[in-house]
Amino acid sequence: MSTAKLKKDVVKYLQAKPLSLAEIAAAMELKEKRVFRLLRSLFEGGEIVSARGMDGIRKYRLTTEEEKAAAKAAKGEAAAVEVDVDEEDDEDES
């Protein structure tokens, strides 16, 4: 099965409720290593976020529209930051 299809399936599972890596792997009948790669890709793309629950297990959930907008704004601000560089005069003092 293609990676794109698997990512879509992960998103479908996460629409219902936050799930752990092991729960997703069991539901999709995939190895945890493969699911980890899918989750990492979705996380790096800003499509999901993760948090540790009271039990210490990391759960993944879809990113809200507000979180996506905030991340996009932060990315834009970071790109707009200019670095001030002090330029020294290269004139000879004779």
Sequence and secondary structure as in RCSB ss.txt:
>XXXX:A:sequence
MSTAKLKKDVVKYLQAKPLSLAEIAAAMELKEKRVFRLLRSLFEGGEIVSARGMDGIRKYRLTTEEEKAAAKAAK
GEAAAVEVDVDEEDDEDES
>XXXX:A:secstr
  HHHHHHHHHHHHHHS EEHHHHHHHHT  HHHHHHHHHHHHHTTSEEEEE TTS EEEEE  HHHHHHHHHHH
HHHHH              
